[in-house]
């Protein structure tokens, strides 16, 4: 067993889930992000290309709903790129955790890669279903969408770690968060908030450039409706794309937090880690 091995199979409080998420990233960031990059780089590059096209269609053209339908095409490609990237990134992240747990702190990239090939189609399907259900829930009354986001987030971990089907993963996600929805929601919210704050740092150059550009235009009395689009030049687009590219890399932190929540809930329901510890004690004796 690795000396600094972190045991996922434990019940944890919200504070412990947050602290162990970032402890795991801090101690394994080289191996983790290297593994994610090796697997997710094609989907990542496709997403960045989609972001670039979408940014140009909406901001670069200064006319969102142009007659040739460029906005709708770019938006569709952007959403498809997001869905594909998050499917690949999530399944690669959960496979990394699964390998880490099964090998007591070590990871096997071949094992991870094979697991991604096996689960990617299911993860893509689960991602599509998740987006549709949450979107529908948000439209209905907002609260249903927020409620659904918690068990469906856990379902992604179930799908990979327990090698379950899409339907089985969703069902198990709801089962695990039963009586623990608030704990799960607060943990997920705090992890997303921390990741967002970190990623927001890279948005600061965009905000500074926009402010300076706007101030300059006001000084020159040229901030008319016709000239507002001039603020969104190639520099603005470049800074926005770079910030987005970094942001999507940082999002890989989130599945680690989801994995800790999953294992904590699973331990509370099934005592898997406790039984394994008892068995190991018996073997050692």
C-alpha positions as CSV (number, residue, x, y, z in Angstrom):
1,X,0.0,0.0,0.0
2,X,1.2,3.5,-0.9
3,X,2.5,5.4,2.2
4,X,0.3,8.5,1.6
5,X,-2.7,6.4,0.4
6,X,-6.1,8.1,1.0
7,X,-8.8,5.7,1.9
8,X,-11.9,6.7,0.0
9,X,-14.1,4.0,1.6
10,X,-14.9,6.0,4.7
11,X,-17.9,8.0,6.0
12,X,-17.0,11.7,5.9
13,X,-18.6,14.9,7.0
14,X,-18.9,17.9,4.6
15,X,-15.7,19.5,5.8
16,X,-13.7,16.3,5.4
17,X,-15.0,15.7,1.9
18,X,-13.9,19.2,0.8
19,X,-10.5,19.0,2.5
20,X,-9.8,15.4,1.3
21,X,-10.8,16.4,-2.3
22,X,-8.1,19.0,-2.5
23,X,-5.6,16.9,-0.5
24,X,-6.0,14.2,-3.1
25,X,-5.5,16.6,-5.9
26,X,-2.5,18.2,-4.1
27,X,-0.8,14.8,-3.6
28,X,-1.7,13.2,-7.0
29,X,-2.1,16.1,-9.4
30,X,0.8,15.0,-11.7
31,X,-0.5,11.5,-12.2
32,X,-4.1,12.6,-12.2
33,X,-4.0,15.4,-14.7
34,X,-1.5,13.4,-16.9
35,X,-3.9,10.5,-17.0
36,X,-6.9,12.8,-17.8
37,X,-4.8,14.6,-20.5
38,X,-3.8,11.4,-22.2
39,X,-7.4,10.3,-22.5
40,X,-9.4,13.5,-22.9
41,X,-7.2,15.6,-25.1
42,X,-9.1,14.9,-28.4
43,X,-12.4,15.9,-26.7
44,X,-10.7,18.8,-25.1
45,X,-9.4,20.2,-28.4
46,X,-12.8,19.7,-30.0
47,X,-14.4,21.7,-27.1
48,X,-11.9,24.5,-27.5
49,X,-12.6,24.6,-31.2
50,X,-16.3,24.7,-30.5
51,X,-15.8,27.5,-27.9
52,X,-13.7,29.5,-30.4
53,X,-16.4,29.2,-33.1
54,X,-19.2,30.0,-30.7
55,X,-17.3,33.0,-29.3
56,X,-16.7,34.3,-32.8
57,X,-20.3,33.7,-33.9
58,X,-21.8,35.5,-30.9
59,X,-19.2,38.2,-30.1
60,X,-16.9,38.4,-33.1
61,X,-19.7,39.0,-35.5
62,X,-21.4,41.4,-33.1
63,X,-24.7,39.9,-34.3
64,X,-25.9,36.9,-32.4
65,X,-28.9,36.0,-34.4
66,X,-27.6,36.5,-37.9
67,X,-29.6,35.4,-40.9
68,X,-27.4,32.5,-41.8
69,X,-28.1,30.8,-38.5
70,X,-24.5,30.8,-37.5
71,X,-25.3,31.4,-33.9
72,X,-27.6,28.3,-33.7
73,X,-25.0,26.1,-35.4
74,X,-22.2,27.3,-33.2
75,X,-24.3,26.9,-30.0
76,X,-25.3,23.4,-31.0
77,X,-21.7,22.4,-31.6
78,X,-20.7,24.1,-28.3
79,X,-23.2,22.1,-26.3
80,X,-22.2,18.9,-28.1
81,X,-18.6,19.6,-27.4
82,X,-19.4,20.2,-23.7
83,X,-21.3,17.0,-23.4
84,X,-18.6,15.0,-25.1
85,X,-15.8,16.5,-23.0
86,X,-17.5,16.1,-19.7
87,X,-18.4,12.5,-20.6
88,X,-14.8,11.7,-21.4
89,X,-13.3,13.7,-18.5
90,X,-15.8,12.3,-15.9
91,X,-15.3,8.7,-16.9
92,X,-11.5,9.1,-17.0
93,X,-11.6,10.7,-13.6
94,X,-13.7,8.1,-12.0
95,X,-11.7,5.3,-13.6
96,X,-8.6,6.9,-12.1
97,X,-10.2,6.9,-8.7
98,X,-11.4,3.3,-9.2
99,X,-7.8,2.2,-10.1
100,X,-6.4,4.1,-7.2
101,X,-8.7,2.4,-4.7
102,X,-8.4,-1.1,-6.2
103,X,-4.6,-0.8,-6.3
104,X,-4.3,0.8,-2.8
105,X,-2.8,4.1,-4.0
106,X,-1.2,3.1,-7.3
107,X,-2.9,3.5,-10.7
108,X,-2.7,1.5,-13.9
109,X,-3.1,3.7,-17.0
110,X,-3.9,0.7,-19.2
111,X,-6.6,-0.4,-16.8
112,X,-8.0,3.2,-16.8
113,X,-7.9,3.4,-20.6
114,X,-9.7,0.1,-21.0
115,X,-12.3,1.2,-18.4
116,X,-12.9,4.5,-20.3
117,X,-13.5,2.5,-23.6
118,X,-16.0,0.3,-21.8
119,X,-18.0,3.1,-20.0
120,X,-17.7,6.1,-22.3
121,X,-20.9,5.3,-24.3
122,X,-22.9,4.9,-21.1
123,X,-21.5,8.1,-19.6
124,X,-22.4,10.0,-22.7
125,X,-25.9,8.7,-22.5
126,X,-26.1,9.4,-18.8
127,X,-24.8,12.9,-19.4
128,X,-27.4,13.6,-22.1
129,X,-30.2,12.3,-19.8
130,X,-28.9,14.3,-16.9
131,X,-28.8,17.6,-18.9
132,X,-32.4,17.0,-20.2
133,X,-33.8,16.2,-16.8
134,X,-32.1,19.1,-15.0
135,X,-33.0,21.5,-17.8
136,X,-36.7,20.3,-17.6
137,X,-36.6,20.6,-13.8
138,X,-35.3,24.1,-13.9
139,X,-37.9,25.2,-16.5
140,X,-40.7,23.7,-14.4
141,X,-39.9,25.4,-11.1
142,X,-36.1,25.6,-10.7
143,X,-36.2,23.6,-7.5
144,X,-36.8,20.2,-9.2
145,X,-33.7,20.9,-11.4
146,X,-31.6,21.6,-8.4
147,X,-32.9,18.5,-6.6
148,X,-32.2,16.2,-9.5
149,X,-28.7,17.5,-10.0
150,X,-27.5,15.8,-6.8
151,X,-28.5,12.1,-7.3
152,X,-27.7,12.4,-11.0
153,X,-24.1,13.7,-10.1
154,X,-23.7,10.7,-7.8
155,X,-25.1,8.4,-10.6
156,X,-22.0,9.3,-12.8
157,X,-19.7,7.9,-10.1
158,X,-21.9,4.8,-9.6
159,X,-21.9,4.1,-13.4
160,X,-18.1,3.8,-13.4
161,X,-17.1,2.6,-9.9
162,X,-19.8,-0.1,-9.7
163,X,-19.8,-0.8,-13.5
164,X,-23.6,-0.3,-13.5
165,X,-26.0,0.4,-16.3
166,X,-27.4,3.9,-17.0
167,X,-30.8,3.0,-15.4
168,X,-29.2,1.2,-12.5
169,X,-26.8,4.1,-11.9
170,X,-29.6,6.7,-11.7
171,X,-31.7,4.4,-9.4
172,X,-28.7,3.9,-7.1
173,X,-27.9,7.6,-7.1
174,X,-31.4,8.4,-5.8
175,X,-31.1,5.5,-3.2
176,X,-27.7,6.8,-1.9
177,X,-28.8,10.4,-1.5
178,X,-32.0,9.5,0.3
179,X,-31.9,11.0,3.8
180,X,-28.5,12.6,2.8
181,X,-29.6,15.0,0.1
182,X,-28.6,18.2,2.0
183,X,-25.2,16.9,2.9
184,X,-24.5,15.8,-0.7
185,X,-25.9,19.1,-2.1
186,X,-23.8,21.3,0.2
187,X,-20.7,19.3,-0.5
188,X,-21.2,19.5,-4.3
189,X,-22.0,23.2,-4.1
190,X,-18.9,24.0,-2.1
191,X,-16.6,22.0,-4.4
192,X,-18.2,23.8,-7.5
193,X,-17.9,27.1,-5.8
194,X,-14.2,26.7,-4.9
195,X,-13.4,25.5,-8.4
196,X,-15.3,28.4,-9.9
197,X,-13.5,30.9,-7.7
198,X,-10.1,29.4,-8.7
199,X,-11.1,29.5,-12.4
200,X,-12.5,33.0,-12.1
201,X,-8.9,34.2,-11.4
202,X,-8.2,33.5,-15.1
203,X,-11.2,35.6,-16.1
204,X,-9.7,38.7,-14.5
205,X,-7.6,39.7,-17.6
206,X,-10.8,39.6,-19.7
207,X,-12.6,41.9,-17.2
208,X,-9.7,44.3,-17.0
209,X,-9.4,44.5,-20.8
210,X,-13.1,45.1,-21.1
211,X,-13.1,47.8,-18.5
212,X,-10.1,49.6,-20.0
213,X,-11.6,49.4,-23.5
214,X,-14.9,50.7,-22.3
215,X,-13.3,53.5,-20.4
216,X,-11.2,54.5,-23.5
217,X,-14.3,54.5,-25.7
218,X,-16.2,56.7,-23.2
219,X,-13.3,59.1,-23.1
220,X,-13.4,59.3,-26.8
221,X,-17.2,59.7,-26.8
222,X,-17.5,56.7,-29.1
223,X,-19.5,54.4,-26.9
224,X,-22.5,54.4,-29.2
225,X,-24.6,51.3,-30.0
226,X,-22.8,51.0,-33.3
227,X,-19.4,51.0,-31.7
228,X,-20.0,48.9,-28.6
229,X,-19.2,45.8,-30.7
230,X,-15.7,47.2,-31.2
231,X,-14.9,46.3,-27.5
232,X,-15.1,42.6,-28.5
233,X,-12.1,42.5,-30.7
234,X,-9.6,39.7,-31.3
235,X,-7.8,40.5,-28.0
236,X,-11.0,40.0,-26.1
237,X,-11.8,36.8,-28.0
238,X,-8.3,35.5,-27.3
239,X,-8.4,36.2,-23.6
240,X,-11.9,34.7,-23.3
241,X,-10.8,31.5,-25.1
242,X,-7.6,31.1,-23.0
243,X,-9.6,31.6,-19.8
244,X,-12.2,29.0,-20.9
245,X,-9.5,26.6,-21.8
246,X,-8.0,26.8,-18.3
247,X,-11.4,26.7,-16.8
248,X,-12.3,23.3,-18.4
249,X,-9.1,21.8,-17.2
250,X,-9.9,22.9,-13.6
251,X,-13.3,21.3,-13.8
252,X,-11.5,17.9,-13.6
253,X,-11.2,18.6,-9.8
254,X,-15.0,18.2,-9.4
255,X,-15.3,14.4,-10.1
256,X,-12.8,13.8,-7.3
257,X,-15.2,15.5,-4.9
258,X,-18.1,13.5,-6.3
259,X,-16.1,10.3,-5.8
260,X,-15.6,11.2,-2.1
261,X,-19.3,11.9,-1.7
262,X,-20.2,8.6,-3.4
263,X,-17.9,6.5,-1.3
264,X,-19.1,8.2,1.9
265,X,-22.7,7.6,1.1
266,X,-22.0,4.0,-0.1
267,X,-20.2,3.3,3.2
268,X,-23.1,4.6,5.2
269,X,-25.5,2.4,3.3
270,X,-23.5,-0.8,2.8
271,X,-20.4,-0.6,5.2
272,X,-18.2,-1.9,2.3
273,X,-15.0,-0.4,3.7
274,X,-15.7,-1.6,7.2
275,X,-16.3,-5.2,6.1
276,X,-13.1,-5.1,4.1
277,X,-11.1,-3.9,7.1
278,X,-12.6,-6.7,9.2
279,X,-11.7,-9.3,6.6
280,X,-8.1,-7.9,6.3
281,X,-7.7,-8.1,10.1
282,X,-8.8,-11.7,10.0
283,X,-6.3,-12.5,7.2
284,X,-3.5,-10.8,9.1
285,X,-4.2,-12.8,12.2
